[in-house]
């Protein structure tokens, strides 16, 4: 503990010396990502690096059109990702208050207002209502001092403070207890005033230690990205081997190095998986954009897909399930009458008398959450224009009650006394007999079992001189008022939807077990076999994992215990989402697969540790994020299925000339054109597809399930082979009837386009029929198909384009062949789709 310099405080010279020696009183900020940094992060991704490298290679060998197409798609993907990430960073910066709180200190015997970052060890700080405590400190004077420590403890109710002489040794106590002589950095003074000597600054404070612990926690790498890297590497190796083999065979058989190079490039382009990085990046960026419209900020876009796979949602109580404000829930009279404010009936005169006394027992302009509850719940009872505050008796350690003395304007000689406080303190103040005390204690226990915080209310009158001590006042016990942090209105429905979607919800809070259970059951949780922090400490890891299966409420939990719970769930192969808003939540937020912070009430440290931030603090928004995450994964599967399927006929047409002696059908320019169809379809059409009807009625997918599953690849291969057979039949028929090379190439190419369009409709939905898909047209699909149709018309009718593509004039009567091919394929695959879907379910 730092030496105290008395009420004269430090000298300015000594303060400067300590500031130079110990550094500024601020937490090391996590470096905010710049546009350059985000760009480098995106380019370093192996998938995009491969795409850029492929474009560069094609440019070096002189295929500038192909290089331009590949580079354009790469740049588009990078640009969209960078813009989205920058947008997230800017919104986060707007949420974050970067200015350190001002502090009032005593230096050189004078009070001085300085920046919080300039506070040093040994400074004497002056605390008043509304101040943010700038550093950890020990109180040497406290007058009716109450402090909101929810930023550290997660609990909304302010705690009272007491002072001890500085020459008396006192054991250090962590945040959260009443009548302690310690105050902590970042907490808020809601009542009273005090003097304190700084004992810790910056990372040595309670808030600083939690922040520093985050540095040792690694952020989970999204599984989808790891899977995609693996498939890209596999495609790259296979594609390179096949392209070299085909190029070598072309040169060996035809002895034509130009045809060999063109064939090799065509094969490389047909098998190069450039769509995967484009699709993945754009799907995530667009998902983040869609969530932002619902006021959900995505700090790491890949977390959206991971959230869609969540199997467990761990949530804090205060500020997450609840509104982080106190509200009056119940009034009990001494005779046993109970009035619940949630009912529709108006309170009778006796109940109103209790409520009115409670209102007038508060400060005229309260900061304490419990006092604000009186004003917010019953504003119609405030009629202070008829009264003037004469005197206040504040809370004292020996009597945890306060009394406000008012002078009535209608009778200036009479004083009105309104008192509130701990029920036992009010009993002492009113001089209740033993039987009345037992009855009060029974009512208090019943209210506490419902999760209520209980205040006793008393009132009386006085005339003449007021006594020095509050205990000498004459007041009468009126009743008890129960307050609680109300549940958010959206929570019960959200919890029910989580259960329907197969997601287990577990509440982890620092509050008392009875309060936690009451809120949990109101939210729709079972509340079976709750675990307290003390019980959790007694469990080894194996026992804890076993208890996790049956327990959904954890009470009196410390920050390090939250982290242990999250890690235990992860060890059971759960995909864990963790919500929270306080500094005490930050380690578990970062350790979870998906950390979800509250943006309004959430702290900077919590937001920095999270992947997702709810800007409106609405727990129900989590369901939107989960729903979108599942939709993204479904649509990714549709896009992947389409990509695999469409590359089969492309690769087949690139190899067929070698096997059957046909002229080269697909060169690099043709495949580059096909990319103009395939990429927009993947990134615009499939991304915009609506969610499946059962998206929130099915359990989360197996965490070990791969995007590129065997069943999906099998279905894609089935589509691809059927597509190749369809196009190959057109090619063989055209060659059989003696079509010229250029006409045959044009007919086969248009047939391939028709087959690709058929594959689009097949893959738009896993379940919906073709008729359903046609009835829900998407603007993106219509735009893509219209653009393709216009380009095809230009290619077939514009001589310059015909020269570039080496197409001959196609007779009009032959246009029915491509259309018929696409329609036959579409109907055949629609018949097969339910069979695959049944196999997928099993």
Secondary structure, 3 states (H helix, E strand, C coil): CCCCCCCCCECHHHHHHHHHHHCCCCCCCCCCCCHHHHHHHHHHCHHHHHHHHHHHHHHHCCCHHHHHHHHHHHHHHHHHHHHHHHHHHHHHHHHCCCCCCEEEEEECCEEEEEEHHHCCCCCEEEEECCCECCCEEEEEEEEEEEEECHHHHCCCCCEEECCCCCCCCCCCCCCCCCCECEECCCCEEEEEEEEEEEEECHHHCHHHHHHHHHHHCCCCCCHHHHHHHHHHHHHHHHHHHHHHHHHHHHHHHHCCHHHHHHHHHHHHHHHCCHHHHHHHHHHHHHHHHHHHHCCEEECCCHHHHHHCCCCEEEECHHHHHEEEEEEEEEEEECCCCEEECCCCCCCCHHHHHHHHHHHHCCCCCCCCHHHHHHHHHCHHHCCHHHEEEEEEECCECCECEEEEEEEECCCCCEEEEEEEECHHHHHHHHCCCHHHHHHHHHHHHHHHHCCCEEEEEEEEEEECCCCCCHHHCCCEEEEEEEEEEEECCCHHHHHHHHHHCCCEEEEECCCCHHHHHHHHHHHCCCCCCCEEHHHHHHCCHHHHHHHHCCCCEEECCCHHHHHHHHHHHHHCCCCEEEEECCHHHHHHHHHCCEEEEECCCCCHHHHHHCCEEECCCCCHHHHHHHHHHHHHHHHHHHHHHHHHHHHHHHHHHHHHHHHHCCCCCCCHHHHHHHHHHHHHHHHHHHCCCCCCCCCCCCCCCCCCCCCCCHHHHHHHHHHHHHHHHHHHHHHHHHHHCCCCHHHHHHHHHHHHHHHHHHHHHHHCCCCCCHHHHHHCCCHHHHHHHHHHHHHHHHHHHCHHHHHHHCCCCCCHHHHHHHHHHHHHHHHHHHHHHHHHHHHHHC
